[in-house]
Each structure stands twice: as structure tokens, then as C-alpha cells.
Amino acid sequence: MTLSKMYFEHSFLLGDRDTYLCRIYDEENWVGHCKYYRIQEEYDEVCIEYIHIDKNYRKRGYATALVKELQSKYGLKWDYSFTGEGRKWYDTLVKKGVVSV
């Protein structure tokens, strides 16, 4: 499976801090989304609050591509609050060198 036709749509969410929503599409199909926020206004670092990939698209590389998309725009920090499945995924990212601890 190729992810070459994937694209991301970032939008600002109103709230008490700089919070954003990133929707993930594969061609014209919605694949999932994530919510992330700027850690401090003066820094270009963000923290992912959560990632949701539709069950029909899981384990195909979309969440990893999302992380790479955010890393291309910001410094990425983690709060290390993961579900069991999310922890396994994150550990794989570390092992593959996509993110560093």
C-alpha cells in the first residue's frame, strides 16, 4: 500500500491555549485526525494530545506519517500518556529512529 496520495489539513481550535486539529486524508477519504497544542507560545514545539485513526486504516502507516508531518513543521514533544496500543506504536517509532526519547 502506498501513502503517496495522503494529505493533511491543519486548523486552529479556539480554546485556552494554541490548539490545533490535523485531519488526515487518503485521496478523498478521511483516515483520521489528531489534536495537538503548542507547548509555549514563543516556541515552535507542539505536543500531541491524541491521535485517532479510523479502524479501517490502522496499522498502515498513517499515524507515523502524521508524526513525520508534525516534525516537519515543529519540534515534537511527548507527554508519554499512551494507551497500551499507543505505547507499542510509540516504542516502534523509537526503535525505527522516527522519534528520539
Backbone as a chain_set.jsonl record, in Angstrom:
{"seq": "MTLSKMYFEHSFLLGDRDTYLCRIYDEENWVGHCKYYRIQEEYDEVCIEYIHIDKNYRKRGYATALVKELQSKYGLKWDYSFTGEGRKWYDTLVKKGVVSV", "coords": {"N": [[0.839, -1.191, 0.0], [0.536, 2.206, -0.826], [1.243, 5.431, 0.477], [1.235, 7.768, -0.874], [-0.72, 9.551, -1.826], [-1.728, 10.812, 0.3], [-2.867, 13.475, 2.378], [-2.727, 16.336, 4.595], [-4.703, 18.334, 6.719], [-4.589, 21.142, 8.486], [-5.999, 22.899, 11.228], [-6.849, 25.647, 13.326], [-7.977, 25.525, 16.668], [-10.25, 27.097, 18.775], [-9.603, 28.027, 22.095], [-8.162, 27.637, 25.382], [-5.471, 27.575, 24.981], [-2.947, 27.443, 22.397], [-4.276, 25.408, 20.264], [-4.649, 22.783, 17.925], [-6.155, 21.038, 15.163], [-5.544, 18.284, 13.177], [-6.456, 16.905, 10.251], [-6.44, 13.836, 8.506], [-6.178, 12.646, 5.266], [-6.652, 10.24, 2.686], [-6.325, 10.291, -0.539], [-9.483, 11.122, -1.286], [-10.652, 10.239, 0.989], [-11.448, 10.355, 4.43], [-9.185, 9.577, 6.902], [-8.307, 9.807, 9.522], [-7.546, 11.732, 12.494], [-5.758, 14.156, 14.477], [-5.21, 15.82, 17.58], [-3.39, 18.529, 18.636], [-1.169, 20.684, 20.508], [0.415, 23.846, 21.026], [3.225, 24.09, 23.034], [4.489, 26.245, 24.423], [3.879, 29.619, 23.776], [5.953, 31.127, 22.616], [7.671, 29.285, 21.461], [8.376, 26.937, 18.858], [7.281, 24.328, 19.372], [5.335, 21.436, 19.732], [2.854, 19.371, 21.328], [1.379, 16.258, 21.03], [-1.927, 15.662, 21.697], [-3.805, 13.652, 21.236], [-4.159, 10.918, 18.914], [-6.24, 9.744, 16.411], [-7.012, 7.122, 14.39], [-9.088, 5.866, 11.925], [-10.631, 2.69, 12.29], [-10.557, 1.114, 9.97], [-8.255, 1.889, 8.707], [-6.047, 1.499, 10.256], [-2.732, 0.522, 11.332], [-1.325, 0.892, 8.978], [0.472, 2.856, 8.535], [-0.355, 5.495, 8.684], [-0.535, 7.02, 11.121], [2.159, 7.206, 11.769], [3.069, 8.647, 9.556], [1.74, 11.008, 10.101], [3.066, 11.873, 12.423], [5.581, 12.388, 11.287], [4.835, 14.472, 9.578], [4.127, 16.487, 11.453], [6.63, 16.772, 12.677], [8.021, 17.921, 10.596], [7.189, 20.494, 10.665], [7.297, 21.423, 13.302], [9.023, 21.269, 16.506], [8.694, 18.28, 18.212], [7.169, 17.187, 21.114], [6.52, 14.826, 23.716], [4.035, 13.651, 25.988], [3.958, 11.224, 27.047], [1.713, 9.79, 27.779], [0.035, 7.156, 26.993], [-2.214, 4.853, 25.358], [-2.385, 1.264, 25.704], [-2.0, 0.126, 23.141], [-1.074, 2.397, 21.844], [1.344, 2.832, 23.182], [2.887, 0.63, 22.321], [3.056, 1.281, 19.612], [4.433, 3.764, 19.774], [6.865, 2.884, 20.922], [7.804, 1.384, 18.774], [8.219, 3.462, 16.939], [10.382, 4.731, 18.186], [12.286, 2.671, 18.102], [12.655, 2.453, 15.34], [13.813, 4.846, 14.836], [12.332, 7.086, 14.188], [11.354, 8.866, 16.059], [12.992, 10.377, 18.869], [13.989, 9.619, 22.212]], "CA": [[0.0, 0.0, 0.0], [1.283, 3.453, -0.883], [0.628, 6.558, 1.166], [1.661, 8.951, -1.633], [-1.81, 10.484, -2.08], [-2.195, 11.29, 1.591], [-2.617, 14.874, 2.695], [-3.064, 16.766, 5.946], [-5.419, 19.604, 6.79], [-4.411, 21.687, 9.838], [-6.862, 24.024, 11.558], [-6.73, 26.161, 14.687], [-9.166, 25.376, 17.51], [-10.323, 28.116, 19.819], [-9.512, 27.438, 23.428], [-7.333, 28.346, 26.349], [-4.083, 27.542, 24.521], [-2.855, 27.25, 20.949], [-4.626, 24.028, 19.989], [-4.888, 22.561, 16.509], [-6.661, 19.755, 14.709], [-4.979, 17.892, 11.886], [-7.208, 15.816, 9.621], [-5.626, 13.049, 7.578], [-6.957, 12.117, 4.152], [-6.008, 9.41, 1.68], [-7.099, 10.734, -1.692], [-10.627, 11.897, -0.792], [-11.203, 9.553, 2.154], [-10.979, 10.72, 5.752], [-8.491, 8.449, 7.521], [-8.237, 10.033, 10.956], [-7.175, 13.091, 12.891], [-5.089, 14.29, 15.763], [-5.294, 17.113, 18.244], [-2.095, 18.875, 19.207], [-1.141, 22.048, 21.025], [1.713, 24.5, 21.189], [3.605, 23.983, 24.438], [4.619, 27.623, 24.872], [3.615, 30.49, 22.636], [7.171, 31.641, 21.976], [8.466, 28.196, 20.898], [7.744, 26.117, 17.825], [7.206, 22.953, 19.839], [3.967, 21.018, 19.998], [2.63, 18.088, 21.979], [0.185, 15.598, 20.519], [-2.857, 15.29, 22.76], [-4.238, 12.312, 20.861], [-4.249, 10.561, 17.5], [-7.284, 8.763, 16.127], [-7.045, 6.601, 13.022], [-10.252, 5.016, 11.744], [-10.251, 1.269, 12.399], [-10.307, 0.55, 8.637], [-6.974, 2.377, 8.189], [-4.994, 1.308, 11.257], [-1.562, -0.322, 11.045], [-0.93, 1.097, 7.583], [1.479, 3.905, 8.472], [-0.914, 6.852, 8.706], [-0.146, 7.731, 12.344], [3.593, 7.504, 11.635], [3.168, 9.754, 8.595], [1.295, 12.202, 10.811], [4.179, 12.302, 13.274], [6.589, 12.983, 10.394], [4.275, 15.75, 9.132], [4.294, 17.454, 12.535], [8.062, 17.009, 12.858], [8.499, 18.793, 9.519], [6.736, 21.853, 10.966], [7.532, 21.785, 14.699], [9.667, 20.333, 17.405], [7.623, 17.456, 18.754], [7.357, 16.709, 22.474], [5.566, 13.792, 24.102], [3.721, 13.606, 27.417], [4.113, 9.803, 27.379], [0.431, 9.203, 28.204], [-0.395, 6.352, 25.856], [-2.973, 3.624, 25.563], [-1.498, 0.116, 25.514], [-1.682, 0.052, 21.71], [-0.274, 3.573, 21.534], [2.685, 2.615, 23.732], [3.574, -0.28, 21.398], [3.329, 2.062, 18.404], [5.491, 4.717, 20.099], [8.112, 2.131, 21.076], [8.236, 1.056, 17.411], [8.772, 4.698, 16.377], [11.701, 4.929, 18.792], [13.153, 1.617, 17.584], [12.937, 2.756, 13.935], [14.505, 6.121, 14.756], [11.44, 8.147, 13.744], [11.398, 9.825, 17.169], [14.018, 10.072, 19.869], [13.497, 9.728, 23.586]], "C": [[0.878, 1.248, 0.0], [0.509, 4.565, -0.172], [0.867, 7.859, 0.4], [0.543, 9.965, -1.861], [-2.407, 11.041, -0.794], [-1.944, 12.795, 1.706], [-3.196, 15.216, 4.051], [-3.726, 18.134, 5.882], [-5.356, 20.086, 8.236], [-5.385, 22.85, 10.049], [-6.705, 24.376, 13.033], [-8.049, 25.95, 15.421], [-9.147, 26.46, 18.577], [-10.299, 27.432, 21.181], [-8.584, 28.246, 24.307], [-5.85, 28.282, 26.021], [-4.091, 27.334, 23.015], [-3.053, 25.774, 20.631], [-5.041, 23.896, 18.539], [-5.465, 21.172, 16.273], [-6.025, 19.486, 13.356], [-5.785, 16.706, 11.379], [-6.316, 15.142, 8.587], [-6.553, 12.464, 6.515], [-6.071, 11.264, 3.259], [-6.857, 9.579, 0.438], [-8.255, 11.567, -1.158], [-11.241, 11.302, 0.471], [-10.587, 10.07, 3.447], [-10.405, 9.474, 6.405], [-8.487, 8.592, 9.039], [-7.881, 11.476, 11.246], [-6.362, 13.038, 14.175], [-5.321, 15.693, 16.283], [-3.936, 17.365, 18.877], [-2.104, 20.336, 19.639], [0.295, 22.541, 21.143], [2.031, 24.539, 22.671], [3.739, 25.365, 25.073], [4.54, 28.507, 23.634], [4.882, 30.897, 21.887], [8.035, 30.55, 21.328], [7.672, 27.441, 19.84], [7.818, 24.646, 18.198], [5.744, 22.635, 20.13], [3.967, 19.658, 20.683], [1.336, 17.508, 21.415], [-0.685, 15.208, 21.706], [-3.432, 13.9, 22.484], [-4.209, 12.157, 19.347], [-5.363, 9.531, 17.38], [-7.203, 8.397, 14.645], [-8.253, 5.673, 12.942], [-9.823, 3.558, 11.697], [-9.963, 0.618, 11.05], [-8.945, 0.935, 8.068], [-5.812, 2.157, 9.155], [-3.928, 0.339, 10.768], [-1.163, -0.286, 9.578], [0.062, 2.239, 7.425], [0.95, 5.323, 8.545], [-0.498, 7.637, 9.949], [1.334, 8.1, 12.301], [3.808, 8.65, 10.661], [2.734, 11.067, 9.232], [2.395, 12.749, 11.702], [5.257, 12.973, 12.415], [6.118, 14.335, 9.873], [4.466, 16.813, 10.212], [5.763, 17.778, 12.776], [8.624, 17.918, 11.77], [8.141, 20.253, 9.783], [7.168, 22.347, 12.349], [8.523, 20.837, 15.354], [8.549, 19.571, 18.086], [8.008, 16.932, 20.13], [6.253, 15.7, 22.78], [5.28, 13.893, 25.584], [3.756, 12.174, 27.937], [2.866, 9.193, 28.006], [-0.138, 8.458, 27.006], [-1.373, 5.275, 26.291], [-1.978, 2.478, 25.394], [-1.053, -0.013, 24.062], [-0.789, 1.214, 21.291], [1.164, 3.443, 22.029], [3.494, 1.705, 22.815], [3.97, 0.461, 20.132], [4.483, 3.038, 18.654], [6.839, 4.009, 20.236], [8.674, 1.717, 19.713], [8.834, 2.286, 16.731], [10.183, 4.962, 16.901], [12.684, 3.939, 18.192], [13.563, 1.887, 16.136], [13.657, 4.087, 13.754], [13.651, 7.268, 14.234], [11.378, 9.257, 14.786], [12.528, 9.42, 18.106], [13.454, 10.319, 21.247], [14.124, 10.912, 24.265]], "O": [[1.853, 1.326, 0.747], [-0.72, 4.619, -0.222], [0.718, 8.942, 0.966], [0.832, 11.143, -2.073], [-3.467, 11.668, -0.81], [-0.949, 13.316, 1.202], [-4.037, 14.496, 4.59], [-3.343, 18.984, 5.077], [-5.995, 19.506, 9.114], [-5.572, 23.682, 9.161], [-6.462, 23.509, 13.872], [-9.119, 26.172, 14.854], [-8.117, 26.697, 19.207], [-10.911, 26.382, 21.373], [-8.264, 29.397, 24.008], [-5.044, 28.887, 26.728], [-5.142, 27.076, 22.428], [-2.114, 24.983, 20.717], [-5.698, 24.777, 17.985], [-5.284, 20.257, 17.078], [-5.978, 20.365, 12.496], [-5.797, 15.639, 11.993], [-5.542, 15.796, 7.888], [-7.581, 11.864, 6.831], [-4.882, 11.539, 3.101], [-7.976, 9.071, 0.367], [-8.014, 12.646, -0.615], [-12.245, 11.811, 0.969], [-9.369, 10.207, 3.556], [-11.063, 8.434, 6.457], [-8.647, 7.606, 9.759], [-7.911, 12.331, 10.361], [-6.294, 12.015, 14.855], [-5.593, 16.624, 15.524], [-3.399, 16.504, 19.574], [-2.939, 21.123, 19.193], [1.237, 21.772, 21.331], [1.207, 24.971, 23.477], [3.171, 25.625, 26.133], [5.075, 28.169, 22.579], [4.875, 31.0, 20.66], [9.044, 30.872, 20.7], [6.45, 27.326, 19.926], [8.345, 23.824, 17.448], [5.015, 23.45, 20.695], [4.94, 18.906, 20.625], [0.321, 18.199, 21.337], [-0.234, 14.506, 22.612], [-3.533, 13.073, 23.39], [-4.233, 13.138, 18.603], [-5.422, 8.57, 18.146], [-7.311, 9.256, 13.77], [-8.426, 4.797, 13.789], [-8.78, 3.227, 11.133], [-9.196, -0.343, 10.991], [-8.519, 0.375, 7.058], [-4.696, 2.599, 8.881], [-4.171, -0.528, 9.929], [-0.725, -1.286, 9.01], [0.456, 2.563, 6.305], [1.732, 6.272, 8.474], [-0.143, 8.811, 9.838], [1.72, 9.181, 12.746], [4.634, 9.529, 10.907], [3.298, 12.12, 8.934], [2.63, 13.957, 11.731], [5.783, 14.021, 12.792], [6.924, 15.256, 9.741], [4.918, 17.919, 9.918], [6.109, 18.927, 13.05], [9.61, 18.616, 12.004], [8.732, 21.152, 9.184], [7.38, 23.544, 12.546], [8.822, 19.76, 14.838], [7.553, 20.168, 18.495], [9.055, 16.305, 20.29], [5.185, 15.728, 22.17], [6.183, 14.19, 26.367], [3.601, 11.943, 29.136], [2.958, 8.178, 28.696], [-0.725, 9.065, 26.111], [-1.365, 4.839, 27.442], [-0.841, 2.707, 24.981], [0.125, -0.234, 23.784], [0.131, 1.048, 20.491], [2.095, 3.897, 21.364], [4.666, 1.978, 22.555], [5.082, 0.295, 19.631], [5.404, 3.13, 17.842], [7.846, 4.491, 19.717], [9.89, 1.703, 19.523], [9.838, 2.178, 16.026], [11.067, 5.369, 16.147], [13.793, 4.316, 17.814], [14.69, 1.584, 15.744], [14.068, 4.423, 12.644], [14.185, 8.317, 13.873], [11.352, 10.44, 14.446], [12.957, 8.266, 18.126], [12.548, 11.132, 21.424], [13.839, 11.176, 25.433]]}, "num_chains": 1, "name": "protein.A"}
